[in-house]
Amino acid sequence: MLETVKGQDEGIQYLAKVVQGTFTSPLLLIGDEGVGKRFSVIESAKEAFKEEDPSTCSQCYKISQGIHPDLRIVYPEEGKDIKVGAIRDLLGTTGFYPSIAPYKYLVIDGADRMTSAAADALLKTLEEAPSSVRFFLLAEREEQVIPTIRSRCVMVRYRRLPEDFVVSALSQHTDDYAKALVYTRIAGGSLGRAVEYLGSGRLALRNQMLTILKMGPSKDLATLFPLVDNVKSDLPQGLRFLEQIVFDLVMLPHDPTRIINLDVFQDLKVLRGQLGSDRLTKLRHGLKTVLRRSKGNINLAFHVKSMMASVFA
């Protein structure tokens, strides 16, 4: 139910109107992964579809199990875009009345990852959606959703969740407050990502990136380069961790309260002294360039090694 959604007041207000039947326009929910976009839509569906006694509501049970016939969610496959076939299959359900609910909930989780053909297929139906259908488009990057789709939706921004809320939620998974705080900051206010990181041991990858950076001042590129190659397919995520480490190095003398990687605070202090301001500035600019290029089809490991060589050689 919507009362279980925390930290997203604007989203709750719009979804409550959908539940009440006073708002029928497509919603475009914009925000980082794991801040509650999909969760809030699903909880609103439970509230909209609920039977008299929510504790024994068969519709709520079906939603929780992912088997409700009137709640359809399209996701992109791992590392891929949402193709036109998936959108056409979803739109094919709009020609039928809801099976057991007052109306259909059609959710596209990854509206910023639709192919051009998929987006084109969606446009006309968004304009002339049947009165029995509610559309919800979820995206992380507003600029990646084509303008013609954005213009047909009401945009709602989902903010990063408050730090104390995420830490409190993580306490269900660990009784180590310091650990929960580190994962919260690394996840950037995303509860979903923080829980994922906590359960997957992603700090090991963060530690690998820190080790690579610590090798730089030694100028031992023959040892450093194989470390970059060892990260392999995890390098895109590794760069995200590297960006946070560099942020910490910049903030260290100015505002230590904003440090993300608190568990390696002493390592950061030592590394900051070894790098110095000039090399840290070069590292920041070089990393920004690599991150910008990483959105294209490039040899990422090569660009990372080139950046390291230009900073440390």
N, C-alpha and C positions, 0 to 999 in steps of 0.2 A: 504494500500500500504506500501511498505517497508520503505518509508521515515517517516512513523509514528512510527517505531520501534526505541527506543532510548537506548543508553548505552550498546548495544550488537554488536559491530562492526564486530567481527569475524563471528557471526551468520549471519549478514546481507550480508557479503561478499560471504559466501557459498550459501545462499538462492538466492542471485542475480544471481549467476552462474546457479542455477537450473532454474530460470525464463528465462534466456537467452538461455537455452538449451545446455550449455557447460559442465554441471555436472549432471551425472545420478546415481551415487553411492548412496546407502542408507546412510542417515545421522543419527547419534546418538547425540542428543542434551542433554547435561548434565548440570544440574543446579538446584538450589532450586525452590520450587514451587512459582509461581507468579513473576518470573523474566523476563517472556516474551517468553518462548519457544513456547507454543501453539499459542500465539498471533502472533508471527513473522511468523510461518508457515502458518497460515490462511491469513495473510496479503500478503505473497508471492504468495499464491494461487490466491488471487484477482488480483495481478499484472500479473501473468502468464495466467490467464483465461480472463482478461478484454477485453471488446469489444472496439470499436473505441472511443466512448465517455464514459469515466469512470463515469461521473455524471448520466448517464442513463443506465449503464451496468447491464443487467439482470443477468449475471453470478455473478457479485459482490453482487447483492441483494440476490441471492440464497445462496451464501456462508454466508452472514451475518445472514440469517434466518436459517441456518443449514439444508438446503434442497437441496444443490447442489448434483446431482447424482454422480459426479466424485471426490468429497471430502468426504472420509469416515474416521471417528475418532472412535477408540476403547478406552474406559476408563475402569478402574477397578471399580466394584461396591463398595459402601462405606464399608470400613473395610475389603474388600476381594481382592483376586488376579484376574488377567485376566485369564480366563479359556480357554482350548483348543478349545471349541466350538466357542467362539467369534473370535479367530484367524482364524479358518477354514472358518467361514462366511466371514471374511474380504478377505482372500486369494481366496475365490471362485469368487470374482469379477475380479481377474486378468486375467481370461480366456476370458474376453469380452473387446472389444474396448471401449474407453471413449465415453460417450453419447453425450456430447456437448463441452467438453474441449479438448485441445490438448493432454492431458494425465491425468492419474488418480493420485490423491494425496491420499496415504494411510498412516494414522497416528496412531501410537500406543502410547497413552499418559499414560505411566506407564510401560515402558519396563522393569523396575526393579521390577515389581510386576506380571510378568507372571509366571504361573506354569511351571514346567519342561516340561510337555506335550505340553503346548502352545508354549514354546520356541523351542522345537524340531520341531513342525509343521511349524514354521516360517523359520527355517534354510535353507532348500532347496530352497524355493522361493526367499530368499534374495540372494542366490548364482546365481540363474538363472531367475531373475526378467525380465518380458517382457519389451520391450523398451518403451511401452506406460504407464509404472507405475513408480512412484517416491515414495520411502519409507522414512518415517520420524519416528524415534523412540525417544521418550522423556522420560527422567529418572532423578530422583534426585540423586541417589546413583550409581556411576559407578560400584562399586564392587558388586552390586546386579544384574547387567546385566551379564549373563553367558558369559565366554570368547569367545566361538565360535560365538556368535552373535556380540560381540564387534569387533572381528577380521574381520567381514564382512561389517563393517560400517566405515565411516569416522566420528571420534568423534569431536564434537565442544562444547567447554565449554561456558556456559552462566554465567556471573559473577553477583555478587550482584550489584544492581543498586545504583548509587551515591546517597548519602543522600539528597543532595539539589534537585535532580530530583524527588525523591519520595515525599519529603515534598511539593514541588511545585504541584505535581499531586494531593496530598491529599487536597490541598487548594480548589479544586473543590467541596469537600465534607464538609469542615469545614473552618471557617475563624479564628480559634484559632491556631496560629502558634505553641505555646508550646505543645498543644495537638497533632498536626500533627507530631511534632518532636518526641514525646514519642512513638507514634504508629509506626513511621518509624523505630526507633531503636529497638523496640520490635519485629518488623517484620523482622529484620535482612537484610534489603536491598531488600525485596520482596514487590513490589507494590501490587500484587494481595492479598498477605496476609495482608498487611497494610489496604487495603480497606475493606477486610473481617472483620478484627478486629474492625475497626472503626464503622462498621455498626452493629456489633453483641454484642457490650458491653463486649468484652473479658477482659477488665481491671478488671471487677468484679472478675474473676477467679484469675487474678494476685494478686488482693488484698486479696483474700482468702489464697493464698499461703504465702503472706507476713505476714498475721495474724498468720498462723501456725508457721512460723519461729520466730515471735516475742514472741510466747508463750514458746519457748524452754528454754530461760534463767531462767524462773520461775520454771522449772522442774515439772510443773503441767501436767504430762503425762495423767492423767485421763481426763483432759479437752482437751488436744491436740489431743489425738487419735480419739475421735469422729469428730473433725474437719477434719481430714484426710479422715475418712469414708464418710463425707458429700460431698466431692468432687466427689466420685464415678467414673462414666465413664469419667469424665473430667480429671482424674488424669494424663494420659500421657501428655496432654497439660499443665496441672498444673506443672509437673516436668520441662517442658521446661521453664516456667516462673520462677520456683525456681532456675534453673541453671543460668538464667540471673540475678536474685537477688544476688546470691552468687558471680557471676562475679563482680557485682557492689561493693559488700562489699570488695572484694579483691582489686579492682582498686581504691577505694575511697581515700586512703592516697597517692597514687602514681600518678594517672592521672585522676582527676575528670572530665576532658573533655570527657572521654570515657564512662561515666555513661549512662546506658540505661534508667533506670527508674527515669528520672529527676523529675517527678512530686511528688515523695516521697523521695526526696533527704534528708530532715531532718530526716525522719524515718530511713533511711539507716545509717546516721551518729550515731544516738542513738544506733541502733542495733549493729553496728560495735564496739562501745565501750563496750556494754554488752557482746558480744561474746568473744572478745579477740582473739589473733592470734592463740593460740593452738586449741581452739574449732572451729575456722573458718577453720583451716587446716583439722581437722577431718571431718568437714561438707563437704568440697570440695571432699575429698577422698571417703567418704561414698556416696555422691550423684553420683559420677562417677561410683561406683560399682552398684548402683541401676539402673542407666541409661543403663549400659551395660547389666544387667540382664533383663531389661524391654523389650528387643527384643525377649525374649523367652515367653513361656506360663507360667506365674507366677502370684501369688497373689500379685499384685503391692502394694496395700494398706498395706499389711503385711510387705513387705520389706521396705516401706517408714517409717512405725512406728518403725520397728527394727532399722533403721538407726538413727532416731530421738532419740530413747532411748539410743543408744550407744554414741551419741554426748552429750546429755544433762543430762542423769541420773546420 
